[in-house]
Each structure stands twice: as C-alpha cells, then as structure tokens.
Amino acid sequence: MPDEDAIELGARIRKLRSSHGQSLAHVARGTALTESFLSRLERGQTGVTVETLRRIAAFWDVEIVDLLARESGPKPLVMRSGAGPALEAEANGGLQARSETLIPKVGTSLQSTLYRTEKGGGRFEGFSHEGEEIVYVVSGAIRYFVSGQSYDLSAGDSIWHSSEDPHRWECPDQSAVTLHVNTPPTW
C-alpha cells in the first residue's frame, strides 16, 4: 500500500508533467527512466532515490525541493520524528542510506538531513557542492572522508568542512544515524 508522501510526490510529478503537456514516453526519454517506473512513481507505488529526483528535476529545470512537499512561511516548524519527507537512497550514484529532510521549507538558507545508514552502507562516491556543512554523529560510528582524508567519528563527534571539498561517508563496522546540515541547500 503506497504511503501518503509517495502519493503526494507522485501527484506533484504528474501535475508538473501535465503542465508541460508531456507524455510519460516523452519524460522517460528525457530522463532515461522507463515509462513503467514513471507511471508507478506518479501513482505513489514505488520509492525514489535522490539521484532519480535530480534527473527528473533537471529535465524540467527545477530544483528537487520543487518536487517535494514543502511549506513556506516565517513561522517556526516542529518536525516530529519520522515525519520529514523521506527518500530511500540506493546504490545509484554510490549512496546507500535512508534520508529524512528536517526542514521542509522553500527559501531557507540551510538544509538539515538525517541519514540512517546500515552497516556496509554510506555514500561511496565523493561529491561536492557550494557552501559549508557540519555532520554530527547521533548514534553508531562512521568513517567520513574529506578531500581523500579519512576521519573515524563516533556518537557525539562532529566534523565541519567546506562543501566544495569532495566528501563522502561509510559505515564499515556498524549502522549509524548522522545529522548533515549544510548551507545553502543543495536539494
């Protein structure tokens, strides 16, 4: 049974496709995804990776945040545990973890993402982007890499770095929960 977030995401993608007057076949060709996958995605019947959302967003020249349910406005936001928009991140693009957006608002100057990474998982390909970030290990342990240098971090440890330096992480020995906060938002 599809969850409510998946159904809402699918509806937003279908609405965006329809607003461009495009068929599933047209979007499939432009994103290198299958029509079948896109159809299931629009019906909220499949998970989606961050990399897939990037491909879809790039196709329409929008930001990933435009595909996700986001509130706007100046009021404080309370995000209950497990209530943030979640993405299953798979091996595509070298990422194996579950992420949860903790600030689902458009126009914020920072992004906060909680990653739950199982033993043997992580982000295996280094990536970089504009800005800076801090990673805090909530539980477990990770090996974090910045510009090829590795740092073993345990619960309570944190690391700050320029986001322009290639970075990645892995959980070789145990699962971990990490909080990644970066500015400006990347998705």
C-alpha positions in Angstrom: 0.0 0.0 0.0 1.5 3.4 -1.0 2.3 5.8 1.7 0.9 9.3 1.8 4.2 11.0 1.0 4.7 8.8 -2.1 1.2 9.6 -3.3 1.7 13.3 -2.8 5.1 13.2 -4.6 3.6 11.3 -7.5 0.7 13.8 -7.8 3.2 16.7 -7.9 5.3 15.0 -10.6 2.1 14.1 -12.6 0.9 17.8 -12.3 4.3 19.1 -13.5 4.3 16.7 -16.5 0.8 17.7 -17.4 1.6 21.4 -17.1 4.3 20.9 -19.7 1.9 18.9 -21.9 4.2 15.9 -22.0 3.5 12.2 -22.2 5.1 9.6 -20.0 7.1 8.4 -23.0 8.5 12.0 -23.6 9.6 12.3 -19.9 11.0 8.7 -20.0 13.2 9.6 -23.0 14.4 12.8 -21.4 15.2 11.3 -18.0 16.5 7.9 -19.2 13.8 6.3 -16.9 11.2 3.8 -18.0 7.6 4.7 -18.7 6.6 1.9 -16.3 8.7 3.3 -13.5 7.4 6.9 -14.1 3.8 5.6 -14.1 4.3 3.8 -10.8 6.0 6.9 -9.4 3.1 9.1 -10.3 0.7 6.7 -8.6 2.8 6.6 -5.5 3.6 2.9 -5.9 7.4 2.9 -5.9 10.2 4.5 -3.9 12.6 7.0 -5.5 16.2 7.9 -5.0 17.7 11.4 -4.7 19.6 10.7 -7.9 16.3 9.9 -9.7 14.7 13.1 -8.4 17.7 15.0 -9.6 17.3 13.6 -13.1 13.6 14.4 -13.1 14.2 18.0 -11.7 17.0 18.6 -14.2 14.7 17.5 -17.1 12.2 20.3 -16.2 14.9 22.7 -15.0 13.5 22.9 -11.5 15.0 22.2 -8.1 14.4 19.0 -6.2 12.7 21.0 -3.5 10.0 21.9 -6.1 9.1 18.2 -6.3 8.9 17.7 -2.5 6.1 18.8 -0.3 7.4 21.9 1.3 5.7 24.5 3.5 6.7 28.2 3.2 6.3 31.0 5.7 8.1 32.6 8.6 6.6 30.5 11.5 8.7 28.0 13.4 8.5 24.5 12.2 8.2 21.5 14.5 9.2 18.3 12.7 8.2 15.2 14.6 10.4 12.1 14.5 10.0 10.3 11.2 7.6 12.9 9.8 10.1 14.6 7.4 9.9 13.8 3.7 12.0 10.7 3.4 13.9 9.3 0.5 15.3 5.8 0.1 18.8 6.3 -1.3 20.1 3.2 -3.1 23.4 2.3 -4.8 22.6 4.6 -7.7 25.2 7.3 -7.5 27.1 5.5 -4.8 24.6 6.3 -2.0 23.1 3.6 0.3 21.2 5.2 3.2 17.7 6.5 4.2 17.4 10.2 4.4 14.8 12.4 6.1 14.6 16.1 5.4 14.2 18.0 8.7 13.5 21.5 7.2 10.8 21.0 4.5 10.5 24.7 3.6 11.3 26.5 0.4 13.6 29.5 0.6 15.5 28.6 3.7 19.2 29.3 3.9 20.2 25.9 5.2 19.3 22.3 4.8 19.2 19.7 7.5 19.0 16.0 6.7 19.0 12.9 9.0 20.7 9.9 7.4 20.1 6.3 8.7 22.8 4.2 7.3 23.1 0.4 7.8 26.4 -1.4 8.4 28.1 -1.6 5.0 26.2 1.4 3.6 27.1 5.0 3.1 27.8 7.5 0.3 30.6 5.8 -1.6 31.3 8.4 -4.3 32.7 11.7 -3.2 30.6 14.7 -4.2 31.0 18.5 -3.7 28.7 21.5 -3.9 28.6 25.1 -2.9 28.7 26.1 0.7 29.7 24.5 4.0 28.4 21.8 6.2 28.6 20.1 9.5 27.9 16.4 10.2 27.0 15.2 13.7 27.0 11.5 14.6 23.9 10.9 16.6 24.5 7.2 17.1 26.8 4.5 15.9 30.1 5.3 14.0 31.1 6.4 10.5 34.2 6.9 8.5 34.0 10.3 6.9 36.2 11.4 4.0 37.0 15.0 3.0 39.4 15.6 0.1 40.7 12.0 0.4 41.5 12.3 4.2 39.5 9.9 6.4 38.1 10.6 9.9 36.7 7.9 12.2 33.7 9.5 14.0 31.6 8.0 16.8 28.4 9.1 18.5 28.7 12.7 19.8 31.5 13.6 17.3 31.1 16.1 14.5 33.0 17.4 11.5 32.8 20.7 9.7 34.2 21.4 6.2 33.8 23.4 3.1 31.2 21.6 0.9 33.3 22.4 -2.1 35.8 19.7 -0.9 34.8 16.3 -2.2 33.2 14.4 0.7 31.6 11.0 1.4 31.0 8.6 4.3 30.6 4.9 5.0 29.6 2.7 7.9 32.1 -0.3 7.7 31.5 -1.7 11.2 28.0 -0.8 12.4 24.9 1.2 11.5 24.8 4.9 12.2 22.4 7.9 12.4 24.0 11.2 11.3 22.7 14.7 11.0 24.0 16.7 8.0 23.4 20.4 8.0 24.6 22.5 5.0 24.1 25.9 3.7 23.0 26.7 1.1 20.5 23.9 0.5 21.5 21.5 -2.3 18.1 19.9 -2.9 
